[in-house]
Amino acid sequence: MADKFNSTYEPMANAKVIDVVSAIHKRIREQRISYHKSEVIEDWSNDLGKMHGSYNAAYCSRNIVGTTPQLPSKLLTLLAGWVIGITQRALSWYTAQTRTFNEASVSTLNHLCSLEERNFHAFLALSDRLDGLAREVRLLRAAQTAPATNGDPTAADATPSPIKSAGEEDGPYSRSPIDAQDFFFKLQAQFQDESPAIISQLEMYHSMIGNLNPKIPDGKWLDLGCGRGKWLRVAREGGHQISGVDSSGAAVEQSRESGFHVIEDDALKFLRAADSCSYAVISAFHVLEHCPFDYCLNLVYQIARTLKPGGVLLVETPHAGNLLMATEQFWMDPTHNRPIPISLMQFLFEYCGICVVHRVEVNSRPESEHLPFRELELASRLDSLLYGPQDYAMIGRREPF
C-alpha cells in the first residue's frame, strides 16, 4: 500500500503516463457530455427516498388483513370484530395466503432498498476516487512544468541585474550598503517572544505529535525556516534527530553556533532535491505567510512527497481571524506576503494528501488587555475578534496511516 501511495507523489519523467491518464479522463468526459454529478446525486437520492416510502407503506400494511378497523363506537367495534371473526374462520386459507404474500412483498422491497443503497454508496465512492485521480494528474502536471535548473541550484532564483546608463557610476543609492537580510533578522529579534510560555507551547506541540495514534514512523525530523532554533532544541531534547533549513545566513550561523545541523537554502528548492519518504516530521513555523500562494502550494506538495506514510506536518502561522493581527501586527514584518485563514490552510493540506488531525489556536493577548463585561455576548464576540488567539497551528498526517 505504501509503495502504491508513494507512486502518486513521485514526479514521473515519462510524459506518456500523463498522456494516457489525460486520454482516459478525456474519454470519460466525452461519454458523459450531459452528465451533471449534482443532478445525478439529487435524482438518485429522490428515487431512493421514494423506494423507502413505498417500503414503509408496505411494511405498515403487511398485517392489515384480519385486523379490526378503527371505529368511533365501541358497539360498532364489537359488531365489526364479530363479523370479521366469522369471515376469518370462513376464509382462513385466503387470509393466511394474503399475509404470506404481504410478507414476501415486504421482503422483496427490503432487498431492493438495500441493493439501491449499496449502489448509491458505490457511485459516491467512485466519484470521489475520480476526483482524487484528477487532483493527482494536476499535481503531476505541475511537477513536470516546474522550471528546469539544469543542476544549478541558483538558476531558479536568478534575476537580471539592473541596466545602467553609459558612464553611470555607483552612487550612494545605486547599490545599497545595508544588508536587508540582516535588517529582517534583527527586526524579528526585536519582536519575537523568547518567553518560557513560547517554549512551553512548543513542548505542547511535541507532546501532541508523540501522542498521535497510530504512532508516527521512525525517522529524521526537518524544520523549514528554523530561525534561531527554538524548535530544533525542543525536538533534540525529546530524543529526535532533527536538522533545519533557512535562507537567512544570520539565522543559520546562530543555529550552528548552538550545535544544530542547519543548511542555508530555499525550502522549496531543498525539498525538490530530497528523496521521497525521507522524513517522519516536517515543521514550518511562521514560514508560509512569507510566500506567494503558488509557492505555498508547491511547498506543501513537496512536503507530502518527502514525508513517510503516516508522517506529520506541523505548521504555525498568524491567525487571520484576529483583527488586530490581520490589520496591524501582521504587517510589522515587511517580508510578510498575506495571512492564510484556517479553512484555506486545511484545504491546502487535504488537497496535497495530508489529513488534518489537530487545529490549535494559540497566543491570546494578556488578560489585562481584554475587554470588560465579557459575560455579555456582544462584548465576548468583540473581545475574541480583537484580543483572541494571534496564531494558530495545524497538525496533519500524510495518508495512508
C-alpha positions in Angstrom: 0.0 0.0 0.0 2.8 2.4 0.9 4.5 1.8 -2.5 1.3 2.4 -4.3 0.8 5.6 -2.4 4.4 6.8 -2.9 4.0 6.5 -6.7 1.2 9.1 -6.7 3.7 11.7 -5.3 6.8 10.8 -7.3 7.1 13.1 -10.3 7.2 11.0 -13.5 9.9 11.6 -16.0 7.9 9.8 -18.8 5.3 12.2 -20.2 3.4 9.3 -21.8 2.0 8.3 -18.5 0.3 11.6 -18.1 -0.9 11.5 -21.7 -2.5 8.1 -21.0 -4.2 9.4 -17.9 -5.3 12.5 -19.7 -6.7 10.4 -22.6 -8.7 8.3 -20.1 -10.2 11.4 -18.5 -11.0 12.9 -21.9 -12.8 9.7 -23.0 -14.8 9.8 -19.7 -15.8 13.4 -20.3 -16.8 12.6 -23.9 -19.1 9.8 -22.7 -20.8 11.9 -20.1 -21.4 15.2 -22.0 -24.9 15.5 -20.5 -23.7 14.2 -17.1 -24.0 16.5 -14.1 -22.9 15.0 -10.9 -25.0 17.1 -8.6 -28.2 16.4 -10.6 -27.5 12.7 -10.7 -27.0 12.5 -7.0 -30.2 14.5 -6.4 -32.2 12.3 -8.7 -30.8 9.2 -7.2 -31.5 10.4 -3.7 -35.1 11.2 -4.7 -35.6 7.7 -6.2 -34.1 6.2 -3.1 -36.4 8.2 -0.9 -39.5 7.1 -2.9 -38.4 3.5 -2.6 -38.0 3.8 1.1 -41.5 5.4 1.3 -43.0 2.5 -0.6 -41.2 0.1 1.6 -42.5 1.8 4.8 -46.1 1.8 3.4 -45.9 -1.9 2.6 -44.3 -2.7 6.0 -47.1 -0.8 7.9 -49.8 -2.5 5.8 -48.5 -6.1 6.0 -50.8 -7.2 8.9 -53.9 -5.3 7.9 -55.6 -8.5 6.7 -57.6 -10.0 9.6 -57.4 -7.0 11.9 -60.3 -4.9 13.2 -60.5 -1.3 11.7 -60.6 1.7 14.0 -64.2 2.7 14.6 -65.6 5.6 16.8 -68.2 3.5 18.7 -67.4 0.6 21.0 -70.7 -1.1 19.8 -69.6 -0.8 16.2 -66.2 -2.2 17.1 -67.7 -5.2 18.8 -70.0 -5.9 15.9 -67.2 -5.4 13.4 -64.9 -7.7 15.3 -67.7 -10.4 15.5 -68.3 -10.1 11.7 -64.5 -10.2 10.9 -64.0 -13.2 13.2 -66.8 -15.1 11.3 -65.3 -14.1 8.0 -61.8 -15.1 9.1 -63.0 -18.6 10.0 -64.8 -18.9 6.7 -61.8 -17.6 4.7 -58.9 -18.9 6.9 -57.0 -20.2 3.9 -57.3 -17.0 1.9 -56.3 -14.8 4.9 -53.1 -16.9 5.5 -52.1 -16.7 1.9 -52.7 -13.0 1.8 -50.4 -12.5 4.8 -47.7 -14.7 3.2 -48.0 -12.6 0.0 -47.6 -9.3 2.1 -44.6 -10.7 3.9 -42.9 -11.8 0.6 -43.6 -8.4 -0.9 -42.1 -6.5 2.0 -39.0 -8.8 2.0 -38.5 -8.1 -1.7 -38.8 -4.4 -1.2 -36.4 -4.6 1.7 -33.8 -6.3 -0.5 -34.3 -3.7 -3.3 -33.8 -0.9 -0.9 -30.6 -2.4 0.4 -29.3 -3.0 -3.1 -30.1 0.5 -4.1 -28.3 1.9 -1.1 -25.2 -0.1 -1.9 -25.2 1.1 -5.5 -25.6 4.7 -4.3 -22.6 4.5 -1.9 -20.5 2.7 -4.6 -21.3 5.6 -7.0 -20.2 8.2 -4.5 -17.0 6.3 -3.7 -16.2 6.0 -7.4 -16.9 9.7 -7.9 -14.6 10.7 -5.1 -11.9 8.4 -6.4 -12.2 10.1 -9.9 -11.8 13.5 -8.2 -8.7 12.2 -6.4 -7.2 11.0 -9.7 -7.9 14.3 -11.3 -6.1 16.0 -8.4 -3.1 13.8 -8.8 -2.9 14.5 -12.5 -2.9 18.2 -11.8 -0.1 17.8 -9.3 1.9 15.6 -11.7 1.5 18.3 -14.4 2.6 21.0 -12.0 5.7 18.9 -11.1 6.7 18.4 -14.7 6.2 22.0 -15.7 8.5 23.3 -12.9 11.3 25.5 -14.4 14.4 23.4 -15.2 17.5 24.4 -13.3 20.0 22.1 -15.2 21.6 21.2 -11.9 22.3 24.9 -11.0 20.6 25.4 -7.6 20.7 29.2 -8.1 19.2 29.2 -11.6 15.6 29.3 -10.5 16.2 32.3 -8.3 18.4 34.2 -10.7 17.1 37.7 -11.5 18.6 40.0 -14.2 20.8 42.8 -12.9 19.6 46.4 -13.4 20.8 48.0 -16.6 23.0 51.1 -16.1 23.3 54.0 -18.4 26.6 54.6 -20.2 29.0 56.3 -17.9 26.8 55.9 -14.8 28.7 55.4 -11.6 27.6 53.7 -8.4 26.0 56.4 -6.3 25.1 56.1 -2.6 21.7 54.6 -3.5 22.5 52.7 -6.7 23.7 49.7 -4.6 22.5 49.8 -1.0 25.2 49.3 1.6 22.5 47.9 4.0 22.1 44.1 4.3 18.3 43.6 4.0 18.6 40.1 5.5 20.4 41.4 8.5 17.7 44.0 8.9 14.9 41.4 8.9 16.8 39.1 11.2 17.3 41.9 13.8 13.6 43.0 13.3 12.5 39.5 14.2 14.8 39.6 17.2 13.1 42.8 18.3 9.6 41.4 18.3 10.0 37.7 18.7 9.0 36.3 22.0 11.5 34.1 23.8 9.4 33.7 26.9 9.0 30.4 28.8 5.4 30.4 27.6 6.6 30.0 24.0 8.9 27.2 24.9 6.0 25.5 26.8 3.9 25.9 23.7 6.5 24.2 21.5 6.7 21.4 24.1 2.9 21.1 23.8 3.2 20.5 20.0 5.9 17.9 20.7 3.6 16.1 23.1 0.7 16.2 20.7 2.9 14.6 18.0 4.1 12.0 20.4 0.6 11.1 21.5 -0.8 10.5 18.0 -2.4 7.2 17.3 -1.1 5.3 15.4 2.4 6.3 16.3 4.4 8.3 13.8 7.1 6.4 11.8 10.7 6.4 13.0 13.0 8.7 11.1 14.6 12.1 10.8 12.8 15.4 11.5 13.1 18.6 9.5 12.4 22.2 10.4 11.8 24.6 7.5 12.7 28.2 8.3 14.3 27.1 11.6 15.4 30.6 12.6 17.2 30.7 15.9 16.5 27.0 16.5 13.9 27.0 19.3 12.0 24.1 17.8 15.3 22.3 17.0 16.2 22.5 20.7 12.8 21.1 21.8 12.9 18.2 19.3 16.6 17.4 20.1 15.8 17.3 23.9 12.9 15.0 23.0 15.4 12.5 21.6 14.9 13.1 17.9 17.4 13.6 15.1 16.5 16.9 13.6 18.0 19.3 11.0 17.0 22.7 9.9 16.8 24.7 6.7 16.8 28.6 6.5 17.5 31.1 3.8 18.9 33.6 6.3 22.7 33.4 6.7 22.5 35.1 10.1 19.9 32.6 11.4 21.9 29.7 10.0 25.1 31.0 11.7 23.4 31.4 15.1 21.8 28.0 14.9 25.1 26.4 14.0 26.7 28.1 17.0 24.1 26.3 19.2 25.3 23.0 17.8 22.4 22.3 15.3 22.8 20.9 11.8 21.3 23.6 9.6 21.5 24.1 5.9 21.4 27.5 4.2 19.0 27.1 1.3 15.5 27.9 0.0 12.9 25.5 1.5 11.2 24.5 -1.8 14.5 24.1 -3.6 15.8 21.9 -0.8 12.7 19.7 -0.8 12.7 19.2 -4.5 16.2 17.8 -4.3 15.2 15.5 -1.4 14.2 11.8 -1.8 10.6 10.7 -1.3 9.6 9.4 2.1 12.7 10.9 3.8 11.3 12.4 6.9 9.0 11.4 9.8 8.1 15.0 10.8 8.4 18.3 8.9 7.6 21.6 10.6 7.3 25.2 9.3 6.9 27.9 12.0 5.8 31.2 10.5 7.1 30.4 7.0 4.1 30.2 4.7 2.8 33.7 5.3 6.1 35.0 3.8 5.5 33.3 0.5 3.2 33.7 -2.6 0.4 31.2 -2.6 1.8 29.3 -5.6 5.0 28.8 -3.7 3.0 27.6 -0.6 1.0 25.1 -2.8 4.2 23.6 -4.3 5.9 23.6 -0.9 3.1 21.6 0.8 3.1 19.2 -2.1 6.8 18.6 -1.8 6.4 18.2 2.0 3.7 15.5 1.3 6.1 13.8 -1.2 9.1 13.7 1.2 7.1 12.7 4.3 6.9 9.0 5.1 3.4 7.4 5.1 1.9 8.4 8.4 4.4 11.2 8.8 3.5 14.6 10.3 3.4 18.1 9.0 3.3 20.9 11.7 2.6 24.5 10.6 2.2 27.6 12.7 1.1 30.9 11.2 -0.6 34.2 12.2 -4.4 34.0 12.8 -6.3 36.0 10.2 -9.4 35.8 12.4 -7.8 38.2 14.9 -8.5 41.7 13.5 -5.5 43.4 15.3 -3.2 40.7 13.9 -4.6 40.8 10.4 -4.7 44.6 10.0 -1.7 45.8 12.0 0.7 43.3 13.7 0.9 41.1 10.6 2.4 43.9 8.6 5.1 44.7 11.1 7.2 42.2 9.2 7.8 43.7 5.7 8.6 40.2 4.3 5.0 39.0 5.1 3.0 38.3 1.9 -0.5 37.5 3.1 -2.2 35.8 6.1 -3.7 32.3 5.4 -7.1 31.7 7.1 -7.6 28.4 8.9 -10.1 27.0 6.4 -7.8 27.7 3.5 -4.8 26.1 5.2 -6.9 23.0 5.9 -8.0 22.7 2.3 -4.4 23.2 1.2 -3.3 20.3 3.5 -6.1 18.0 2.2 -5.6 18.9 -1.5 -2.0 17.7 -1.2 -3.0 14.4 0.6 -2.3 15.4 4.2 -5.2 14.7 6.6 -5.6 17.4 9.4 -5.7 15.8 12.9 -5.3 18.9 15.1 -6.1 22.6 14.9 -4.8 24.7 17.8 -5.4 28.5 18.4 -2.6 30.0 20.5 -1.0 33.2 21.8 -4.0 35.2 23.2 -3.3 38.7 24.4 -2.6 39.2 28.1 -5.6 39.3 30.4 -5.1 42.9 31.2 -5.8 43.9 27.6 -9.1 42.1 27.3 -12.5 43.9 27.3 -14.6 44.0 30.5 -18.2 42.6 30.7 -17.3 39.6 28.6 -20.3 37.8 30.1 -22.3 39.8 27.6 -22.5 38.1 24.2 -21.6 41.2 22.1 -18.6 42.1 24.4 -17.4 38.5 24.3 -17.5 38.3 20.5 -15.8 41.7 20.1 -13.1 40.6 22.6 -12.5 37.4 20.7 -12.0 39.3 17.4 -9.6 41.9 18.9 -7.7 40.1 21.6 -8.3 36.4 20.9 -5.6 34.0 19.6 -3.0 35.7 17.5 -1.6 32.5 15.9 -2.8 29.0 15.1 -1.1 25.7 14.5 -2.3 22.9 12.2 -1.0 19.3 12.5 -1.7 16.9 9.7 -0.6 13.4 8.7 0.3 12.1 5.2 -2.1 9.4 4.1 -2.3 6.5 4.5 -1.7 5.9 8.2 
